[in-house]
Amino acid sequence: MNKKSVKDIDVTGKKVLVRCDFNVPQDEEGNITDNRRIVAALDTIKYLLEKKAKVILCSHLGRPKGEFNTKYSLAPVAKELSRLLGQEVKLAKDVIGEDAKKLASELQEGQVILLENVRFHKEEEKNDSEFSKELASLAEIYVNDAFGTAHRAHSSTEGVSHYLPAVCGFLIQKEINFMGGALENPKKPFVAILGGAKVSDKIGVIENLLEKVDKLIIGGGMAYTFAKAQGQNIGNSICENDKLDLANEIIAKAKQKGVELLLPVDSHISTEYSNNGQDKFVKAGDIPDGWEGLDIGPETIKIFEDAVKDAKTVIWNGPLGVCEFDKFSVGTKAIAIAISKTDAVSIVGGGDSAAAIEKLGLSDKFSHISTGGGASLEFLEGKKLPGIECLMDKE
Ligand code: AMP
């Protein structure tokens, strides 16, 4: 996958519509409680401003259900952007209305405006062609830099690309380079680590990765479905009983493909789903009724650490235990540390694993922390993301 980026197109003096992900968390008063998504967008915006483009930013925020609602206004984002850029970012009162058109037509080189929330129009999520055309008519070039919504074909993520030359910004480019690179041409050994609550959420990822990896490590809640499928006692551990056959099929497929599949050999179990129950370590398959497995045990940690040691590419998605509870975050932390010590290209997707890495202060030891939950899962499933597919290919 080789898509054109902002660097492959002449943006000087041009009106450039940039789809960002400014879907930031806010408190009751509308104050932004975490500005990282805005900060992450700055590289592309600054590049365009330095190149003397006329920059028109757009984004969604929350779920306003297709109508104007001040609660979901991008006004706080415009304010924060102005502060971070050190220059005024005017907010249009609408998306494709009078005010947006006026501000866009008045833009000078090196200036930037922000349109109101694209989801104030129900046409946005319907990828309505008239709405897409109107939005596109504000600009001469389209840049998609919102990876978190790239798996959705909406007007501002896909529709506009039918009417404008379309390229990616630096954030999407990084996602393509790392995740695309790992999936298309990984340095070997290639190890994938999957955790999280459910097998059903990760089936597509497992199937796609089984075609590519040398080792597949499975931990977290989903490991108990595999354990039960293998006839082990899992007590009250989380389990998807309708996925037992599937778990066995995955085990068989791994064998057939020559992929080393590593499952937990012991568990840290508890009498309740909390930090406060009784707890102990048991061998896999020895979980008594009334107890549930909330983390991998020390033997498993050793095996998993060993399995990543010599990896040259690592993809990790999902925690290996209930990392929300301190007592059961040990396995997840240990794996984060083990990956950080390798010289592998290391890619992390999923909010929980990324949060664990950040808590440990290890973020800069990873090659890439993907910014999109659903989008990165679909990428790892090998699906084509409409917001990326629609961009121009490099020759
Ligand atoms: P996901 O969003 O699929 O990556 O799943 C993340 C969730 O999986 C987290 O909230 C974890 O608490 C949960 N999880 C991980 N291990 C277990 C487990 N052994 N039992 C129950 N939930 C788990």
Boltz pocket constraint, residues with backbone or C-beta under 6 A from the ligand:
constraints:
  - pocket:
      binder: B
      contacts: [[A, 195], [A, 196], [A, 197], [A, 198], [A, 201], [A, 219], [A, 220], [A, 221], [A, 222], [A, 238], [A, 293], [A, 294], [A, 295], [A, 317], [A, 318], [A, 319], [A, 320], [A, 321], [A, 322], [A, 323], [A, 324], [A, 350], [A, 352]]
      max_distance: 6.0
